[in-house]
Amino acid sequence: MNRVRKIGEMFALAIILIAATSAAAVAQQERPRTAKKSREAAKQAQKAARVFEQIMATRERSIPRDLLNRAEAVAVFPGVLKAGFIVGGRGGRGVISRRVPDGWSAPAFFNLAGGSVGLQIGASSTDYVLLFMNEEAVESLLGDKFEIGGEGSAAAGPVGRSASASTDVKLTAQILSYSRSRGAFAGLELKGVVINPDNEDNLQIYGMKARDILTGSDKIEMNKMPAGVRIFPRTLAQYSNR
């Protein structure tokens, strides 16, 4: 009986050792993956911040400050690629920060995609900036998939210091959209574009999904954000910090 018990104990110990070894191996694999995701996230936030700075630096063709001050959230999708022959498509990644009492939230990571059919050939790279003008617009963004032109519409945003923001479409639009391609920056009415949260990245970077990052009660304070992503909310705060 003692011998049977001893064999059982040794078997149990072997199982524990195997489980511990497997867990350690998984942890070793996860650490490099998380580090890689952190580097990619920092690079994405830096690209978005640089695009926004460059656009706001062209004062005669930049986003009007009064509109920016009214926005509840800002999205920047740098270098969205559009390519195709007959059937075309576009795709890119970007970040979205929401206004919080002391500035702007940690940037949540999102994907942008869309397609079109028609006579077309070639490829181009475009930067997109979206202003979400109210809480309803932000909330609609946080489902699994948000289609601009479907359940949401984006009006072309005005540009320049002298641009009038008092027209009905600008006052009632939930989303104002802009694009920059080949150096030219202008308002653009977006249609057929789908935006959805990249929660694999969000969970890797923050341990939270996009909805919790942008609407949760536990907002991530600046000093608790990963150092590499702080550049985006800090850049937004330079131009609007009501």
URNORDA-V86407 format. One record per backbone hydrogen bond with DSSP energy under -0.5 kcal/mol. NH is the residue of the N-H (numbers start at 1). CO is the residue of the C=O. Records with the same first field share a line. If there is no record, write none. Layout:
BEGIN
NH: CO ; CO
END
This chain:
BEGIN
5: 1
6: 2
7: 3
8: 4
9: 5
10: 6
11: 7
12: 8
13: 9
14: 10
15: 11
16: 12
17: 13
18: 14
19: 15
20: 16
21: 17
22: 18
23: 19
24: 20
25: 21
26: 22
27: 23
28: 24
29: 25
30: 26
31: 27
32: 28
33: 29
34: 30
35: 31
36: 32
37: 33
38: 34
39: 35
40: 36
41: 37
42: 38
43: 39
44: 40
45: 41
46: 42
47: 43
48: 44
49: 45
50: 46
51: 47
52: 48
53: 49
54: 50
55: 51
56: 52
57: 53
58: 54 ; 55
59: 57
61: 58
62: 59
64: 158
68: 64
69: 65
70: 66 ; 67
71: 67 ; 68
72: 132
73: 132
74: 97
75: 130
76: 95
77: 128
78: 76
80: 77 ; 126
81: 91
82: 124
83: 89
84: 122
85: 87
86: 120
87: 85
88: 86 ; 116
89: 83
90: 114
91: 81
92: 112
94: 110
95: 76
96: 108
97: 74
99: 72
100: 103
103: 100
105: 98
108: 96
110: 94
111: 196
112: 92
113: 194
114: 90
115: 192
116: 88
118: 86
120: 118
122: 84
124: 82
126: 80
127: 180
128: 77
129: 178
130: 75
131: 176
132: 73 ; 130
133: 131 ; 174
138: 134
139: 135
140: 136
141: 137
142: 138 ; 139
143: 140
146: 195
148: 146 ; 193
149: 147 ; 152
150: 147
152: 147
154: 190
155: 153 ; 175
157: 177
160: 62
161: 59
163: 160
171: 167
172: 168
173: 169
175: 153
176: 131
177: 155
178: 129
179: 186
180: 127
181: 184
184: 181
186: 179
188: 177
190: 188
192: 148
193: 148
194: 113
195: 146
196: 111
197: 143
198: 109
199: 197
202: 198
203: 199
204: 200
205: 201
206: 202
207: 202 ; 203
208: 202
213: 209
214: 210
215: 211
216: 211 ; 212
219: 217
221: 219
224: 221
225: 221 ; 222
229: 226
230: 226 ; 227
232: 229
233: 229
234: 230
235: 231
236: 232
237: 233
238: 234 ; 235
239: 235 ; 236
240: 236
END
